[in-house]
Amino acid sequence: MTWRQVLLLSCLSAMVLLSMLREGTSASVGSRQMAGEAQEGVRQKVFMQESDASNFLKRRSKRSPKSRNEVNAENRQKLQADELQKEYYEEQRNEFENFVEEQKDEQEERSREAVEQWRQWHYDGLFPSYLYNRHHI
């Protein structure tokens, strides 16, 4: 395509897009009476009465100390979380220890079998097996 065709195509697509956006916003706005009622409903949901707001701020300002009940509840939650974490890590450690023990047992079994096979292969029948041919001092 030449640069003129590209420019024409982009302008045309921009016009179509703008016309669609303008129609969409104009269709979404209702009558003024409906908009006013909706605004009042939103204001009631967002804003609270002045007395409620002052009571809320008096109960707990940003720098006020926590009540004893709040401190106790937070401490209980922390202790419970610590206990759960401790149990989780203990369980993970036990699983790993079991896994390591199983690996060690399997390795010992394989090495024992290999040694036994080596002894059977190299045994010439003249002497008792290696285990019974030790010199005791």
N, C-alpha and C positions, 0 to 999 in steps of 0.2 A: 504494500500500500504506500501511497505517497503521503507526505506530511499533511497535505490538504484534506485527504480523506480521513486521516486519523483525527485531525482537528474537528472536522464536521461531525464525525461519529461521536466524539467525546462531548461536544456541545449538545447534540441531540439527546444523548443519554442523560446529561445533566438537567436538561429541561424536563424530560419525562419524570425524572426522580423528584425534582422540585414540585412539579404539579401534583404528583401523588402525595407528597408530604403535606402540601397545603390542603388538599382535600381531606386527608386523614385528621388533621388538627381541627378543621372547621366542623367536621362531623362529630367529633368527640365532645364539643362544647354544647351544652344544652341551653335551655332558656335561662335568663338571669335569675328567675325565682328559684329554679332547681339548684343553680350554682350557689345562691345565698344560703339555702337550707343545708347544703352539703358542707359549706364552710362552717356554719354554726356547729354542726355535728363533729367536725374535725377539731374545732376549738375546744369543745367540751371534752373530747378524748385526750387532747394533748395537754391542756392547761388545767390546773386544779385550783380550788378555792384558796384565797389568801390565808385563811386560818389553818387549812390543812397543810399548806406549804410551811408556815411558820412552826407548826407543831412538829413537822417532820425534821426541820432544821434544828429545833431545840432539843429533840430527842437525841440526836447524834450529829454533832458538828464534825468537821474533818479532823480536828486536833483533840477532840475530847477523848478521855481514856475509855477503854472498853469496860463494860460491866463484868462482874465476876462470872455471871452465867455465860456470857459470850466467850470469855477466856477459857472457862472450863470446857465448853463445847468444842472450841478449836483444839484444845489440848487432847480431848478424847479422839477427835478426828485424826490428829497427827499420830497419836499412839496406835490407833487402829491401822493407819496406813503403814506405819513402821512395822507393826506385827505382820501384816500381809506381805510386805517386802521381805521380811526376815524368813517367813515360811516359804516364799517363792525361791529365794536364794538357797535355802537349806534343801529344798526339793531338787533344785538343779544340781547342787553339789552331790547329793546322794545318787542321782541318776548318773552323773559323770563317774563317781567312784565305782558304781556297779559296772559301768561300761568298761572302765580300765581293768577291773578285776576279771571280767569275762575275756578281754583281749589277752591278758597275761596268762590265764588258764589255757586259752586256745594255743598261744605260742608255746607254752610248756608241753602241751600235748603233741604239737607238731614236732618239736625238737626231740621229745622222748621217742616218738615213732621213727624219726630219722635215725637216731642213735641205735635203736633196736634193729632197724633194717640193715644198718651198716655192720652191726655185730653178726647178724645172721649171714650176711654175704661173705664176710671175712672169716667166719669160723671154719676151721679145717677138720673138726671132729676129733682131733687128737687130744686136745686139752679141754677142760671144762670152760664154760663161757667166762668172759672177762670179769663178771661180778664175783665169781667164785675163785678166781685166780689171783687174788690180792695177797701181797706179803704183809703180814701183820708183825709189827715190831713189839 
